[in-house]
Amino acid sequence: MTTIETQLILPLEKVGINDIEKVGGKNASLGEMIQHLSARGVQIPGGFVVTVEAYEYFIAYNQLDSKIKSIVAGLDADNIQSLQFCGDAVRELIESGDFPDDLANEIEHAYTLLSQKHGQDNTDVAVRSSATAEDLPDASFAGQQETFLNVNGAADLLHTIKKCFASLFTDRAISYRHSFGYDHFLVKLSVCVQKMVRSDLAAAGVAFSIDTESGFKDAVIINGSYGLGEMVVQGAVSPDEFIVFKPALKKGFSPIIEKKMGVKNRKMVYSKIAGERVTIVPVDAADENRFCLSNTAILQLATWVVAIEEYYSTIKGQWCPMDVEWAVDGITNQLFIVQARPETIHSRREASTVKEYIIEDKNREKKIIAKGIAVGDKIASGKVRMIHNLAKEEIQHYVFERGDVLVTDMTDPDWEPIMKKAAAIITNKGGRTCHAAIVAREMGVPAIVGCGNATKLLQEGIMVTASCAEGEVGYIYSGAIPFHEEIHDLSKLPAIKTPVLLNVASPDMAFHFAHLQAKGIGLAREEFIINNYIKVHPMALLKHESLGDEALTKTINHAARGYANGEAFFIEKLSQGVAKIGAAFYPNKVIVRFSDFKSNEYYNLPGGHHFEPHEENPMIGWRGASRYYSKEYKEAFGMECKAIRKVREEMGLDNVIVMIPFCRTPKELLAVYDVMKEYGLERGKNGLEVYIMAELPSNVLLADVFAKHIDGFSIGSNDLTQLTLGLDRDSALVAHLYDERNEAVKAMISLLIKAAKAAKIKVGICGQGPSDFPDFAQFLVEEGIDTISVTPDAYFKTVNAIAKINGVA
């Protein structure tokens, strides 16, 4: 026998997507990619398939069919003890069976040929189960059957294949099929034997061609950690996360729009102990503080994920987002794709309907017990039930009722029978692409993973509320926090003539707002990114080594781990935050306001006291434009310019434009332009537009002069109101006088709009007024404003208010 192509054994490259009934979903997908995506550079480890026919031959040879049916007939799928008894009994039957001689011989021969191909007598292989009801568009069946790594030698391989056959009846697989209404005996199993990728010496993980939380279509989400990929899939570590913007990637740019460092303190590697395939070991401290993938590898992987999505979308005749597993071989340093399946949650979601979960408790911050990574966007309350493991001797002591909140260290597919009863799931470990997170989304259960110490902070039996509706951070609150749902039908929004844009502060929320029909971003505040993601005074990042402040240096070194220095850290984090907002609304314009911290706000950042003066009234002091050209802050502003340039020129997000706040005079504007040019950012170059924030009476009174040097005005009604009325908007004593609808303020706005029209440049508004008062938005429309930008929660009411006076018939 010189080949391995029989009815029982097939080369992996000879199977394809039309062979699911013969080789299962996983094998069909791998073979399809080898055949059709290798030409695009996508690398899949080679191997062979033990077919469904071989599985059926094994079952028949050992006369197991009727015995298995008899055991399963007595199953109570909602009872964990019954599941465990049934699963154990069926798996023991299968694992005790014998291979027919001809089947065993064919498997051994195929293994010999695979080993010879790699120049070895007994090559190490991965043995993966592949079921016929797997990786389907309506249910992922992810992780329901077993995978075995570092299998070596023919005897070990045969033993492992039997374990794969038996894994068709893992407790979780039985429960999962029951939940989705699949007949246990219509699902068959095939096995893939692949050359191992030595990611135990490098890194591995998962990637999605869609944002798994918001359903945003134009991003590749990559999670990874050191060692074999099971640690990421299981949620045993909090992985590094990378986001790549697909449209710019396709144009040849390098759009890594987010990099988040995880907690990678452990990794799974080959075991040196006889009889033990893998083991878990600590990660070197230096590696913990480095990203597990280089930028080059991130972009290569994202390119492959896009190619896989495009291919499957073509053959299926509709958009098909993909869930991919990847690994880097530490010996060859080559990247491989080891699995790919359709994503099954957001691809089925109704795009025209938006459901919001809104917490009603305004004082909820005081009730936060723990926080982690939000999975999904729902809110749920229930009693805490702490379960540490599912061992038979332990599980019998737990009482888990439907509607309880599951709290544990980490979940894996074995927990599925409990997960489907839970109101919410809370874990110490895991990332948002771990298996538990995928299953939680599929079940529609809110989950908060990677909390670190939830099992210590929460107590058995207490009532808690798990909220995944507040961005990427999930919060666990004490007690049952009141909330309500709001459902918006985008298809029923009225058409209007005046475009409505959004004010978005947090990059974490940008993808969630992308599905709205907003025409871009009217205000993205840099100071939010600096305060929440960089968390250090910009000048301190540049000068900390000369300050002699050891505590500050330690803080900065920790914050900037994975980056060359403080400046690189600032530029990368700011550019990524800006780029994520820019990507969410691409190709619509996204107006990014340069930083506008006041001295008292900057003072509170780590290192701020070294650089900030004491001012009696910071609100009208050293802020906005006056900082940018001052010798005391110019270098920090230079980092902002470099970040914007990176966003536009390296990441390809040329829809991002900039806005200068609190610019008192035209002379000051030109001074800012000189500094921008010095740092490589020039109005008009590569299409860069520059707006100023019209928030001072001088901006209005000298609008015709300012207009000669800018591309547009954006009215900052907050400061314009306080400076027109001569009151401090931070003072409670005069708060009753603060009103954007005051006739004096409206007169100033009217003058500015007329001046902008006369100069033939754009004028919009990004202040709070129209968000709070629909009648104020109507006033602006009547005055002829070009755009109105509001907070996301005010989007629907603003559109409806505008439609009453300038709706499109």
Steps between C-alpha positions, in 0.01 A plus 500: 500500500664828391210741551246557774194575291237240595142514626632483856800733475534812282776759459387827658564689176259272312189592702289814471190685607271258317630208706354590840296179521815304422762683711315744731496877501850566635676268257294622206598857579869424541515308174309773318750762617800287401356462150390858440684738733856371485549711188422809712771404747277346766687209662316197639692211662475184290358171616239234436137427586348196669158515337147467634486165325795387712315612815187310396716196416653512848159530672355214294805277546465530878117471488458822702206669329215340693691519829556875458136561411389309807716716729394829339131402519515538879655847487360804684695771316414768756647299786878525531537170682297324230712660231820393669380141544383475140814660355736288707323177405499571124860620492619193691326274248667670204846526655488129590435403138757355259601626155437263209842393372460659158398835647787495749744416220378786281529751785853380582602520134365853463687602813822349368469697175432823692805440722722428200385821334639690797819296519410318821422145608216605731396859449297679763141565389183673611194274496177697456139384507281616212125442528250513215281746696781747567597850389153552356349849444230449766714342774876488544528172698835652599701289743239229537743226396861447604833602355823332611840661457854362481396147407805293401527146368251265330375336821437835666325620185259206488418541868438874449275448198278277715483780757393736221227255395388485863492880525191504278334422833667743737254633757507841335444360150197298616355806675575731208330275245202470732479881532503552123274205419757292312452123489793339684519220246488712186824671602812307398868547563814526292855561625773725366865405555719807437867574539538692827581868477758561774321797649612376842824678401322812372137616514147401397144620529178584321382767258163620374421690181234692692490681833356237730322750727349763271479307174708771325589345164818684409734377773715193555522415871808298601558346843827326577734375769818299534502124460237264364171667411287298740572752777332775298211284382433375852524847650782394733690825428400855418654530152650790312245658266561664164249666268566561130280717275415300188432773236837670560678164514368419154645829374849409622512704822597371845179564694559337839245714677528341843755303702414392853742305713349208688612306805712224347663350808454133401532297184434146382802318358612146414552295813828322569330252735430156353130444434418872529453683169488861616558697815454856621807704597565862602581759233830689532449842658651676197256325265203586722570867428531456124227450243487141378490605131704753305321762290613311188341178626180681603458645152581169329247317713234767440564477125443124512184536707363746243592260218318215678191714556497616138533145370222357714274796426548435129423129509200550731363792299465724807716667762656232719707628796749245626636369830862389451762327715865578425845396620860608448762226471785588735751297299433649155335823620226438244133583553231234443121484504389186685121543493234723342125499551209739432420750775147420616375794711522839329467353151142406594410820687233733365697806390212748486401463864699653785433383855645704785520393863495807722578500872277733697708528820700825479704409811603157377873579508489468879361146461775356278644183651717381211561560133633309201460460124142536379366225272179600325301813579233380743430548870380231741449460875503187711641324805868407498572129475870424538611179328870415505504184287274240341655191657232245587586506867461878501208570266254293703531756781400795282147618443485717189158636411397662174560874536798472735826681420787258439828611660814293450869518417451409133255307287557256217262303277423256783316782677243543222216316684531750787566802280168458323318536835694808611368854494861616469852356510794650689854359485842592634678406177445517126477744212212602279581238235544205736268204452283590799442848358400357162248262656364774731430719196337211318268444797430870541641498853698805621846400618776695673833321462855573609392661829812377677354439845121483469488178701653690793302823464158336462325291761277197461132586494520879472294680238708668228447668164735426212507782243656461156315806366760765584775434251787254501518498881246279675387605848368285785279704731371417845126431502240497225562824309192623309535525123279510194521412133451738208450365150561723199410408145752674274289426195227727639720803570380799296722639225633848573694767310736609780755225575521385860844396626609352833719617786699193604747511788598137551668292227360194679146607408568608141419165334176477698382831350615424146171333406310825554430705189709793623697681229828506687652628823468868589717477808753244623686626807868415528499570872272202561758271340786664691315477832367145460755318287831683544439614857824699533577868443642532144802706607574248774526227236765708325694633800453254787858373498630847581255566784646265760150372579550125537132425564401687184763319292375167633140594408605602149715192440206279596251694286734505199605134513515358151599841356845649434453800731243742641469697177442185292240389754313833482502515121391136463219514758366835379518401134327169571220667697445760229525237225241276663249785500602591145458142385153466650364777276727470197483654240289774666688789655618460858593829669764446769552785743854552621535470878319760708587415859510787746804533728311363802396193297850438368637547852312193620664268247812315621793741460271797449618686809846532344369695202173674584465848648244600762232717340220681676260432213626217277179511294619817331872446546774291339297266284438408138701680233708706743675182617595373159758767407629564853852381576364326813265270305601510133674159507190334644284655229754371249415146613132570427593615149711189443211280614255664257753472219541129580123450489467665161819397320598161648160364596322645197217672687502823302143572609644623830529879514603723790350781703676766708321591823499827696682699232474862610641692202587446133866564590482214748353275231795568270744430785336159547531434127874566518541237774278249316714541189817452703367160608388391154134601509402766249159628399423402140779243480356158410155656529528593869221731611519716811201634691496729799268469796283811492455544874625851571333833418819588310441202270161644411598866475807420288342210312577653161871519588517148648314366196790590270721243673272206579271245337213529743359611834353270762302685763591409856180618663616409853784754516325747269209513745718560805712765331206678342309510827809554714447209734703202618329185377667304780338719767180370656420851624426631151394172339140623473616768255681257273286438190616457139158623393556845649429764234853641526655160432262435212589839355870409509431170330287668235781747425754219465284296263445805279875575497586142409246502218642825369850351505369180339644267764330234710343570836367242744443462870640245744401657832256340741205728421330308216551171686304632797239712324331388176353850457855640501588258219200630310622858548839406354341341195288807440816713514652285224766309689676235289524220758391424854705265718339345807573237762394150391218482753346810342531381139148367450316788668710754308429338163128494578505864614678614185263300280212715622646807333721376216413138439531362149158413362 
